[in-house]
Amino acid sequence: MKKYLIVLFVAILPAIAFTSCSDDDEVAITEANLIGKWNAVRSTGWEKEDGAVVDQWNEKVSGITLEFNTNGTCSFDEDGDIVSGDWTIDGNELFISFFDDGEEILIKQLTSNTLVISYYYKDDRPWHDYVSEEYIEFSFQRI
């Protein structure tokens, strides 16, 4: 029995010793790690009116890119319709201003190849007939 344990240990040791980390390990959420061009691959989310879900999705997407530049500018391209703005990060919060209003976006995951962001919006202004809510999550792959 002792002989089998030694053989098993010798067989497993190289596998343990030469196991390396994945190229897609989590990285620190910093400006340097976010900079670059990202291609959207999946979108999930929902829309609600007065608390009732009126739309829900979880689908593959294409034709959407998000690019972060070193000078603090960014662009969102959906099938050639490009919107440019400015961006900053604070912890895991990403702030993007496309139309003179900063949108707070949560960075849920950042690896060397993957970026997952989410956005929640609630419109409960008193002059509307209903409360509108929206949650969107995008998964991106680095280009």
N, C-alpha and C positions, 0 to 999 in steps of 0.2 A: 504494500500500500504506500509506504514511504517513497518507493521508487517512482510510482505514478504521480505523486504530488510534486516531486522534483522535476519530472519530465513536463508536467503541466505548467509549473512555474517557469521553467526555461522556455517553453513555447509561448507563454503569455508575456514574458518580460520584454521582448523586442516590440511587441504591439503597444505596450504601455510606454516604453521609452521613446518610441518614434511617433507617437500620436501628437499631431500638431494642432494648433488652433485653426479654425476655419478662416478663410479670407473674408467672411461676412460677419465677424465678431462685432459686438456693440462697440461704438467709438464714442468719445466725449462729444456732447452737443456743443460745438464751437463753430464760429464763423468759418474757420479754415476747413472743417470737415463737411460743411454744408455747401461750400462753393462748388459750382459746376452745373452741369445740365442733367436733368432728371426726366425720365420718360414714365408717364402714368401707365400702370398695368391693371389696376383694379380700383373700383369705386363702390363704396357701400354707404348707405345712409337711409334717412327717412324724413318725411315732412308731416307735420301735424297741424291741425286746425282745432282749436279749443280742446286740446288733449287727445283727439282721435287721429290715428294714423290715416293719412289720405294717400300717401305714396311711400313705398319702401323698395330698396334695390340692393343688390350685391352682384356686380357684374364686371367682366373684363372690359377694359377701355383701351382705346388707341387714339393716336392723333393729338395727344395732350402732352406738352412738355412744360417744365418749370425750370428756369435757369437763374442761379444766384451768382452775381458778379462780385469781385473783390472790392469794388467801389461803393457797395451798399445798394446797388440797383438790382432789379430782377425783372423777369418777363414771364408771362404766362401765355402760352401759345396753344390755342385749341383749333386745330385744322386750319392754320394760317391766320386766324383772328388773334392778333397779338395785343396784349395789354401790358404796359410797362409801369413799374413803380419802384418804391424803395423798401428795404427790409432791414430789420435788426433782430437780434435774439437776446433773450434774458432768461437764463436757465433753460427750461424746455419749452418756453413760449417764444413763438416766432411772430413778429409783427410785420405785416405787409400793408403798405399803403398803395393802392392802385388808383383810387378816385378821391384823393385828398382825405380819406378817412381810414385810419388804421384798423385793420382786421387782426384780431388776436387768434392765432392758430397754434394748436398744441402739437408739438413734435412727440409722437408716441413711440417712434423707433428710429434710430439712425445707426446704420452700419456703414461699412465702406462701400456697399453696393445697394443698400435699401434705405428708403426714406418713407415713413408713414406719418401722415399729418391728419389732424382732425379739426373740424370747425363746427361750432354750435352758435346758432343765432335765434333769438327770441324777440318777436315784435309784439309787444303788448301795449302799444300806444292807445290811450283812451278813446281816440276818435275812430279807431277801427271797429268793425262789427264783431271781430273774433281775434283770438290770440293765435299767432302763427309761430311755429317753431321749425327749425331745420337743423339736422345733423348730417355732416358729410365727412367721410374718411377716404383719403386717397393713398394708395400704395404706389411708390415710384421705384424704378430701378435706375441706377446711374448709367449714363450713356458714355 
